[in-house]
């Protein structure tokens, strides 16, 4: 029989793994799109700057959200540990 604590730890690890898989998959898709657009012809300097800007914003949005969730998860863990220790 699995205790409540171990079920919580399994669910927590699964959540972290899912977030890492989501972020890495999204990053790979964005890089693939960026490379595909880079090989399209013709493109000018303005096109390249626009593509890089869009890619950078998308990258920041994905990983910014990912790191925000990690920070939030760490804060929740600290509060949970403080409550359990009392």
Phi and psi restraints in degrees (range 20) as a CNS / XPLOR table:
assign (resid 1 and name C) (resid 2 and name N)
       (resid 2 and name CA) (resid 2 and name C) 1.0 -91.1 20.0 2
assign (resid 2 and name N) (resid 2 and name CA)
       (resid 2 and name C) (resid 3 and name N) 1.0 129.5 20.0 2
assign (resid 2 and name C) (resid 3 and name N)
       (resid 3 and name CA) (resid 3 and name C) 1.0 -71.9 20.0 2
assign (resid 3 and name N) (resid 3 and name CA)
       (resid 3 and name C) (resid 4 and name N) 1.0 165.6 20.0 2
assign (resid 3 and name C) (resid 4 and name N)
       (resid 4 and name CA) (resid 4 and name C) 1.0 -61.7 20.0 2
assign (resid 4 and name N) (resid 4 and name CA)
       (resid 4 and name C) (resid 5 and name N) 1.0 -39.3 20.0 2
assign (resid 4 and name C) (resid 5 and name N)
       (resid 5 and name CA) (resid 5 and name C) 1.0 -62.3 20.0 2
assign (resid 5 and name N) (resid 5 and name CA)
       (resid 5 and name C) (resid 6 and name N) 1.0 -45.4 20.0 2
assign (resid 5 and name C) (resid 6 and name N)
       (resid 6 and name CA) (resid 6 and name C) 1.0 -67.8 20.0 2
assign (resid 6 and name N) (resid 6 and name CA)
       (resid 6 and name C) (resid 7 and name N) 1.0 -35.3 20.0 2
assign (resid 6 and name C) (resid 7 and name N)
       (resid 7 and name CA) (resid 7 and name C) 1.0 -62.6 20.0 2
assign (resid 7 and name N) (resid 7 and name CA)
       (resid 7 and name C) (resid 8 and name N) 1.0 -41.0 20.0 2
assign (resid 7 and name C) (resid 8 and name N)
       (resid 8 and name CA) (resid 8 and name C) 1.0 -62.7 20.0 2
assign (resid 8 and name N) (resid 8 and name CA)
       (resid 8 and name C) (resid 9 and name N) 1.0 -43.7 20.0 2
assign (resid 8 and name C) (resid 9 and name N)
       (resid 9 and name CA) (resid 9 and name C) 1.0 -65.4 20.0 2
assign (resid 9 and name N) (resid 9 and name CA)
       (resid 9 and name C) (resid 10 and name N) 1.0 -39.6 20.0 2
assign (resid 9 and name C) (resid 10 and name N)
       (resid 10 and name CA) (resid 10 and name C) 1.0 -64.1 20.0 2
assign (resid 10 and name N) (resid 10 and name CA)
       (resid 10 and name C) (resid 11 and name N) 1.0 -44.4 20.0 2
assign (resid 10 and name C) (resid 11 and name N)
       (resid 11 and name CA) (resid 11 and name C) 1.0 -64.9 20.0 2
assign (resid 11 and name N) (resid 11 and name CA)
       (resid 11 and name C) (resid 12 and name N) 1.0 -38.8 20.0 2
assign (resid 11 and name C) (resid 12 and name N)
       (resid 12 and name CA) (resid 12 and name C) 1.0 -65.2 20.0 2
assign (resid 12 and name N) (resid 12 and name CA)
       (resid 12 and name C) (resid 13 and name N) 1.0 -45.9 20.0 2
assign (resid 12 and name C) (resid 13 and name N)
       (resid 13 and name CA) (resid 13 and name C) 1.0 -64.6 20.0 2
assign (resid 13 and name N) (resid 13 and name CA)
       (resid 13 and name C) (resid 14 and name N) 1.0 -38.1 20.0 2
assign (resid 13 and name C) (resid 14 and name N)
       (resid 14 and name CA) (resid 14 and name C) 1.0 -63.2 20.0 2
assign (resid 14 and name N) (resid 14 and name CA)
       (resid 14 and name C) (resid 15 and name N) 1.0 -40.5 20.0 2
assign (resid 14 and name C) (resid 15 and name N)
       (resid 15 and name CA) (resid 15 and name C) 1.0 -62.2 20.0 2
assign (resid 15 and name N) (resid 15 and name CA)
       (resid 15 and name C) (resid 16 and name N) 1.0 -45.0 20.0 2
assign (resid 15 and name C) (resid 16 and name N)
       (resid 16 and name CA) (resid 16 and name C) 1.0 -64.2 20.0 2
assign (resid 16 and name N) (resid 16 and name CA)
       (resid 16 and name C) (resid 17 and name N) 1.0 -42.5 20.0 2
assign (resid 16 and name C) (resid 17 and name N)
       (resid 17 and name CA) (resid 17 and name C) 1.0 -63.1 20.0 2
assign (resid 17 and name N) (resid 17 and name CA)
       (resid 17 and name C) (resid 18 and name N) 1.0 -40.6 20.0 2
assign (resid 17 and name C) (resid 18 and name N)
       (resid 18 and name CA) (resid 18 and name C) 1.0 -64.0 20.0 2
assign (resid 18 and name N) (resid 18 and name CA)
       (resid 18 and name C) (resid 19 and name N) 1.0 -40.9 20.0 2
assign (resid 18 and name C) (resid 19 and name N)
       (resid 19 and name CA) (resid 19 and name C) 1.0 -64.0 20.0 2
assign (resid 19 and name N) (resid 19 and name CA)
       (resid 19 and name C) (resid 20 and name N) 1.0 -41.8 20.0 2
assign (resid 19 and name C) (resid 20 and name N)
       (resid 20 and name CA) (resid 20 and name C) 1.0 -65.6 20.0 2
assign (resid 20 and name N) (resid 20 and name CA)
       (resid 20 and name C) (resid 21 and name N) 1.0 -43.0 20.0 2
assign (resid 20 and name C) (resid 21 and name N)
       (resid 21 and name CA) (resid 21 and name C) 1.0 -63.4 20.0 2
assign (resid 21 and name N) (resid 21 and name CA)
       (resid 21 and name C) (resid 22 and name N) 1.0 -42.2 20.0 2
assign (resid 21 and name C) (resid 22 and name N)
       (resid 22 and name CA) (resid 22 and name C) 1.0 -61.7 20.0 2
assign (resid 22 and name N) (resid 22 and name CA)
       (resid 22 and name C) (resid 23 and name N) 1.0 -47.3 20.0 2
assign (resid 22 and name C) (resid 23 and name N)
       (resid 23 and name CA) (resid 23 and name C) 1.0 -65.4 20.0 2
assign (resid 23 and name N) (resid 23 and name CA)
       (resid 23 and name C) (resid 24 and name N) 1.0 -43.4 20.0 2
assign (resid 23 and name C) (resid 24 and name N)
       (resid 24 and name CA) (resid 24 and name C) 1.0 -69.6 20.0 2
assign (resid 24 and name N) (resid 24 and name CA)
       (resid 24 and name C) (resid 25 and name N) 1.0 -37.7 20.0 2
assign (resid 24 and name C) (resid 25 and name N)
       (resid 25 and name CA) (resid 25 and name C) 1.0 -65.9 20.0 2
assign (resid 25 and name N) (resid 25 and name CA)
       (resid 25 and name C) (resid 26 and name N) 1.0 -43.7 20.0 2
assign (resid 25 and name C) (resid 26 and name N)
       (resid 26 and name CA) (resid 26 and name C) 1.0 -63.1 20.0 2
assign (resid 26 and name N) (resid 26 and name CA)
       (resid 26 and name C) (resid 27 and name N) 1.0 -40.9 20.0 2
assign (resid 26 and name C) (resid 27 and name N)
       (resid 27 and name CA) (resid 27 and name C) 1.0 -62.4 20.0 2
assign (resid 27 and name N) (resid 27 and name CA)
       (resid 27 and name C) (resid 28 and name N) 1.0 -43.4 20.0 2
assign (resid 27 and name C) (resid 28 and name N)
       (resid 28 and name CA) (resid 28 and name C) 1.0 -63.4 20.0 2
assign (resid 28 and name N) (resid 28 and name CA)
       (resid 28 and name C) (resid 29 and name N) 1.0 -40.2 20.0 2
assign (resid 28 and name C) (resid 29 and name N)
       (resid 29 and name CA) (resid 29 and name C) 1.0 -64.6 20.0 2
assign (resid 29 and name N) (resid 29 and name CA)
       (resid 29 and name C) (resid 30 and name N) 1.0 -44.0 20.0 2
assign (resid 29 and name C) (resid 30 and name N)
       (resid 30 and name CA) (resid 30 and name C) 1.0 -63.3 20.0 2
assign (resid 30 and name N) (resid 30 and name CA)
       (resid 30 and name C) (resid 31 and name N) 1.0 -40.4 20.0 2
assign (resid 30 and name C) (resid 31 and name N)
       (resid 31 and name CA) (resid 31 and name C) 1.0 -65.0 20.0 2
assign (resid 31 and name N) (resid 31 and name CA)
       (resid 31 and name C) (resid 32 and name N) 1.0 -41.8 20.0 2
assign (resid 31 and name C) (resid 32 and name N)
       (resid 32 and name CA) (resid 32 and name C) 1.0 -61.4 20.0 2
assign (resid 32 and name N) (resid 32 and name CA)
       (resid 32 and name C) (resid 33 and name N) 1.0 -42.9 20.0 2
assign (resid 32 and name C) (resid 33 and name N)
       (resid 33 and name CA) (resid 33 and name C) 1.0 -64.6 20.0 2
assign (resid 33 and name N) (resid 33 and name CA)
       (resid 33 and name C) (resid 34 and name N) 1.0 -42.6 20.0 2
assign (resid 33 and name C) (resid 34 and name N)
       (resid 34 and name CA) (resid 34 and name C) 1.0 -61.2 20.0 2
assign (resid 34 and name N) (resid 34 and name CA)
       (resid 34 and name C) (resid 35 and name N) 1.0 -43.5 20.0 2
assign (resid 34 and name C) (resid 35 and name N)
       (resid 35 and name CA) (resid 35 and name C) 1.0 -67.2 20.0 2
assign (resid 35 and name N) (resid 35 and name CA)
       (resid 35 and name C) (resid 36 and name N) 1.0 -42.6 20.0 2
assign (resid 35 and name C) (resid 36 and name N)
       (resid 36 and name CA) (resid 36 and name C) 1.0 -61.2 20.0 2
assign (resid 36 and name N) (resid 36 and name CA)
       (resid 36 and name C) (resid 37 and name N) 1.0 -45.1 20.0 2
assign (resid 36 and name C) (resid 37 and name N)
       (resid 37 and name CA) (resid 37 and name C) 1.0 -64.6 20.0 2
assign (resid 37 and name N) (resid 37 and name CA)
       (resid 37 and name C) (resid 38 and name N) 1.0 -35.8 20.0 2
assign (resid 37 and name C) (resid 38 and name N)
       (resid 38 and name CA) (resid 38 and name C) 1.0 -62.6 20.0 2
assign (resid 38 and name N) (resid 38 and name CA)
       (resid 38 and name C) (resid 39 and name N) 1.0 -30.6 20.0 2
assign (resid 38 and name C) (resid 39 and name N)
       (resid 39 and name CA) (resid 39 and name C) 1.0 -89.8 20.0 2
assign (resid 39 and name N) (resid 39 and name CA)
       (resid 39 and name C) (resid 40 and name N) 1.0 -5.0 20.0 2
assign (resid 39 and name C) (resid 40 and name N)
       (resid 40 and name CA) (resid 40 and name C) 1.0 -71.8 20.0 2
assign (resid 40 and name N) (resid 40 and name CA)
       (resid 40 and name C) (resid 41 and name N) 1.0 144.6 20.0 2
assign (resid 40 and name C) (resid 41 and name N)
       (resid 41 and name CA) (resid 41 and name C) 1.0 -119.1 20.0 2
assign (resid 41 and name N) (resid 41 and name CA)
       (resid 41 and name C) (resid 42 and name N) 1.0 152.7 20.0 2
assign (resid 41 and name C) (resid 42 and name N)
       (resid 42 and name CA) (resid 42 and name C) 1.0 -85.6 20.0 2
assign (resid 42 and name N) (resid 42 and name CA)
       (resid 42 and name C) (resid 43 and name N) 1.0 157.0 20.0 2
assign (resid 42 and name C) (resid 43 and name N)
       (resid 43 and name CA) (resid 43 and name C) 1.0 -139.4 20.0 2
assign (resid 43 and name N) (resid 43 and name CA)
       (resid 43 and name C) (resid 44 and name N) 1.0 144.5 20.0 2
assign (resid 43 and name C) (resid 44 and name N)
       (resid 44 and name CA) (resid 44 and name C) 1.0 -105.3 20.0 2
assign (resid 44 and name N) (resid 44 and name CA)
       (resid 44 and name C) (resid 45 and name N) 1.0 179.8 20.0 2
assign (resid 44 and name C) (resid 45 and name N)
       (resid 45 and name CA) (resid 45 and name C) 1.0 -63.7 20.0 2
assign (resid 45 and name N) (resid 45 and name CA)
       (resid 45 and name C) (resid 46 and name N) 1.0 -38.4 20.0 2
assign (resid 45 and name C) (resid 46 and name N)
       (resid 46 and name CA) (resid 46 and name C) 1.0 -64.4 20.0 2
assign (resid 46 and name N) (resid 46 and name CA)
       (resid 46 and name C) (resid 47 and name N) 1.0 -38.2 20.0 2
assign (resid 46 and name C) (resid 47 and name N)
       (resid 47 and name CA) (resid 47 and name C) 1.0 -62.7 20.0 2
assign (resid 47 and name N) (resid 47 and name CA)
       (resid 47 and name C) (resid 48 and name N) 1.0 -44.3 20.0 2
assign (resid 47 and name C) (resid 48 and name N)
       (resid 48 and name CA) (resid 48 and name C) 1.0 -62.6 20.0 2
assign (resid 48 and name N) (resid 48 and name CA)
       (resid 48 and name C) (resid 49 and name N) 1.0 -40.9 20.0 2
assign (resid 48 and name C) (resid 49 and name N)
       (resid 49 and name CA) (resid 49 and name C) 1.0 -65.4 20.0 2
assign (resid 49 and name N) (resid 49 and name CA)
       (resid 49 and name C) (resid 50 and name N) 1.0 -42.5 20.0 2
assign (resid 49 and name C) (resid 50 and name N)
       (resid 50 and name CA) (resid 50 and name C) 1.0 -63.8 20.0 2
assign (resid 50 and name N) (resid 50 and name CA)
       (resid 50 and name C) (resid 51 and name N) 1.0 -43.5 20.0 2
assign (resid 50 and name C) (resid 51 and name N)
       (resid 51 and name CA) (resid 51 and name C) 1.0 -62.6 20.0 2
assign (resid 51 and name N) (resid 51 and name CA)
       (resid 51 and name C) (resid 52 and name N) 1.0 -44.6 20.0 2
assign (resid 51 and name C) (resid 52 and name N)
       (resid 52 and name CA) (resid 52 and name C) 1.0 -64.8 20.0 2
assign (resid 52 and name N) (resid 52 and name CA)
       (resid 52 and name C) (resid 53 and name N) 1.0 -39.0 20.0 2
assign (resid 52 and name C) (resid 53 and name N)
       (resid 53 and name CA) (resid 53 and name C) 1.0 -64.9 20.0 2
assign (resid 53 and name N) (resid 53 and name CA)
       (resid 53 and name C) (resid 54 and name N) 1.0 -46.1 20.0 2
assign (resid 53 and name C) (resid 54 and name N)
       (resid 54 and name CA) (resid 54 and name C) 1.0 -62.3 20.0 2
assign (resid 54 and name N) (resid 54 and name CA)
       (resid 54 and name C) (resid 55 and name N) 1.0 -43.1 20.0 2
assign (resid 54 and name C) (resid 55 and name N)
       (resid 55 and name CA) (resid 55 and name C) 1.0 -62.6 20.0 2
assign (resid 55 and name N) (resid 55 and name CA)
       (resid 55 and name C) (resid 56 and name N) 1.0 -42.3 20.0 2
assign (resid 55 and name C) (resid 56 and name N)
       (resid 56 and name CA) (resid 56 and name C) 1.0 -64.5 20.0 2
assign (resid 56 and name N) (resid 56 and name CA)
       (resid 56 and name C) (resid 57 and name N) 1.0 -42.1 20.0 2
assign (resid 56 and name C) (resid 57 and name N)
       (resid 57 and name CA) (resid 57 and name C) 1.0 -64.9 20.0 2
assign (resid 57 and name N) (resid 57 and name CA)
       (resid 57 and name C) (resid 58 and name N) 1.0 -42.8 20.0 2
assign (resid 57 and name C) (resid 58 and name N)
       (resid 58 and name CA) (resid 58 and name C) 1.0 -64.3 20.0 2
assign (resid 58 and name N) (resid 58 and name CA)
       (resid 58 and name C) (resid 59 and name N) 1.0 -41.4 20.0 2
assign (resid 58 and name C) (resid 59 and name N)
       (resid 59 and name CA) (resid 59 and name C) 1.0 -62.7 20.0 2
assign (resid 59 and name N) (resid 59 and name CA)
       (resid 59 and name C) (resid 60 and name N) 1.0 -45.2 20.0 2
assign (resid 59 and name C) (resid 60 and name N)
       (resid 60 and name CA) (resid 60 and name C) 1.0 -64.3 20.0 2
assign (resid 60 and name N) (resid 60 and name CA)
       (resid 60 and name C) (resid 61 and name N) 1.0 -38.3 20.0 2
assign (resid 60 and name C) (resid 61 and name N)
       (resid 61 and name CA) (resid 61 and name C) 1.0 -64.6 20.0 2
assign (resid 61 and name N) (resid 61 and name CA)
       (resid 61 and name C) (resid 62 and name N) 1.0 -45.6 20.0 2
assign (resid 61 and name C) (resid 62 and name N)
       (resid 62 and name CA) (resid 62 and name C) 1.0 -66.6 20.0 2
assign (resid 62 and name N) (resid 62 and name CA)
       (resid 62 and name C) (resid 63 and name N) 1.0 -52.5 20.0 2
assign (resid 62 and name C) (resid 63 and name N)
       (resid 63 and name CA) (resid 63 and name C) 1.0 -77.5 20.0 2
assign (resid 63 and name N) (resid 63 and name CA)
       (resid 63 and name C) (resid 64 and name N) 1.0 -26.7 20.0 2
assign (resid 63 and name C) (resid 64 and name N)
       (resid 64 and name CA) (resid 64 and name C) 1.0 -63.9 20.0 2
assign (resid 64 and name N) (resid 64 and name CA)
       (resid 64 and name C) (resid 65 and name N) 1.0 -42.9 20.0 2
assign (resid 64 and name C) (resid 65 and name N)
       (resid 65 and name CA) (resid 65 and name C) 1.0 -64.2 20.0 2
assign (resid 65 and name N) (resid 65 and name CA)
       (resid 65 and name C) (resid 66 and name N) 1.0 -42.8 20.0 2
assign (resid 65 and name C) (resid 66 and name N)
       (resid 66 and name CA) (resid 66 and name C) 1.0 -60.6 20.0 2
assign (resid 66 and name N) (resid 66 and name CA)
       (resid 66 and name C) (resid 67 and name N) 1.0 -48.4 20.0 2
assign (resid 66 and name C) (resid 67 and name N)
       (resid 67 and name CA) (resid 67 and name C) 1.0 -70.1 20.0 2
assign (resid 67 and name N) (resid 67 and name CA)
       (resid 67 and name C) (resid 68 and name N) 1.0 -32.1 20.0 2
assign (resid 67 and name C) (resid 68 and name N)
       (resid 68 and name CA) (resid 68 and name C) 1.0 -63.4 20.0 2
assign (resid 68 and name N) (resid 68 and name CA)
       (resid 68 and name C) (resid 69 and name N) 1.0 -41.1 20.0 2
assign (resid 68 and name C) (resid 69 and name N)
       (resid 69 and name CA) (resid 69 and name C) 1.0 -65.1 20.0 2
assign (resid 69 and name N) (resid 69 and name CA)
       (resid 69 and name C) (resid 70 and name N) 1.0 -39.7 20.0 2
assign (resid 69 and name C) (resid 70 and name N)
       (resid 70 and name CA) (resid 70 and name C) 1.0 -63.2 20.0 2
assign (resid 70 and name N) (resid 70 and name CA)
       (resid 70 and name C) (resid 71 and name N) 1.0 -42.0 20.0 2
assign (resid 70 and name C) (resid 71 and name N)
       (resid 71 and name CA) (resid 71 and name C) 1.0 -64.6 20.0 2
assign (resid 71 and name N) (resid 71 and name CA)
       (resid 71 and name C) (resid 72 and name N) 1.0 -43.7 20.0 2
assign (resid 71 and name C) (resid 72 and name N)
       (resid 72 and name CA) (resid 72 and name C) 1.0 -61.8 20.0 2
assign (resid 72 and name N) (resid 72 and name CA)
       (resid 72 and name C) (resid 73 and name N) 1.0 -41.7 20.0 2
assign (resid 72 and name C) (resid 73 and name N)
       (resid 73 and name CA) (resid 73 and name C) 1.0 -63.0 20.0 2
assign (resid 73 and name N) (resid 73 and name CA)
       (resid 73 and name C) (resid 74 and name N) 1.0 -41.5 20.0 2
assign (resid 73 and name C) (resid 74 and name N)
       (resid 74 and name CA) (resid 74 and name C) 1.0 -64.2 20.0 2
assign (resid 74 and name N) (resid 74 and name CA)
       (resid 74 and name C) (resid 75 and name N) 1.0 -39.9 20.0 2
assign (resid 74 and name C) (resid 75 and name N)
       (resid 75 and name CA) (resid 75 and name C) 1.0 -64.5 20.0 2
assign (resid 75 and name N) (resid 75 and name CA)
       (resid 75 and name C) (resid 76 and name N) 1.0 -41.8 20.0 2
assign (resid 75 and name C) (resid 76 and name N)
       (resid 76 and name CA) (resid 76 and name C) 1.0 -62.9 20.0 2
assign (resid 76 and name N) (resid 76 and name CA)
       (resid 76 and name C) (resid 77 and name N) 1.0 -40.4 20.0 2
assign (resid 76 and name C) (resid 77 and name N)
       (resid 77 and name CA) (resid 77 and name C) 1.0 -62.3 20.0 2
assign (resid 77 and name N) (resid 77 and name CA)
       (resid 77 and name C) (resid 78 and name N) 1.0 -42.8 20.0 2
assign (resid 77 and name C) (resid 78 and name N)
       (resid 78 and name CA) (resid 78 and name C) 1.0 -62.7 20.0 2
assign (resid 78 and name N) (resid 78 and name CA)
       (resid 78 and name C) (resid 79 and name N) 1.0 -43.6 20.0 2
assign (resid 78 and name C) (resid 79 and name N)
       (resid 79 and name CA) (resid 79 and name C) 1.0 -64.1 20.0 2
assign (resid 79 and name N) (resid 79 and name CA)
       (resid 79 and name C) (resid 80 and name N) 1.0 -42.8 20.0 2
assign (resid 79 and name C) (resid 80 and name N)
       (resid 80 and name CA) (resid 80 and name C) 1.0 -62.1 20.0 2
assign (resid 80 and name N) (resid 80 and name CA)
       (resid 80 and name C) (resid 81 and name N) 1.0 -41.2 20.0 2
assign (resid 80 and name C) (resid 81 and name N)
       (resid 81 and name CA) (resid 81 and name C) 1.0 -66.0 20.0 2
assign (resid 81 and name N) (resid 81 and name CA)
       (resid 81 and name C) (resid 82 and name N) 1.0 -39.3 20.0 2
assign (resid 81 and name C) (resid 82 and name N)
       (resid 82 and name CA) (resid 82 and name C) 1.0 -66.1 20.0 2
assign (resid 82 and name N) (resid 82 and name CA)
       (resid 82 and name C) (resid 83 and name N) 1.0 -39.2 20.0 2
assign (resid 82 and name C) (resid 83 and name N)
       (resid 83 and name CA) (resid 83 and name C) 1.0 -69.3 20.0 2
assign (resid 83 and name N) (resid 83 and name CA)
       (resid 83 and name C) (resid 84 and name N) 1.0 -41.3 20.0 2
assign (resid 83 and name C) (resid 84 and name N)
       (resid 84 and name CA) (resid 84 and name C) 1.0 -67.8 20.0 2
assign (resid 84 and name N) (resid 84 and name CA)
       (resid 84 and name C) (resid 85 and name N) 1.0 -31.3 20.0 2
assign (resid 84 and name C) (resid 85 and name N)
       (resid 85 and name CA) (resid 85 and name C) 1.0 -75.3 20.0 2
assign (resid 85 and name N) (resid 85 and name CA)
       (resid 85 and name C) (resid 86 and name N) 1.0 -16.8 20.0 2
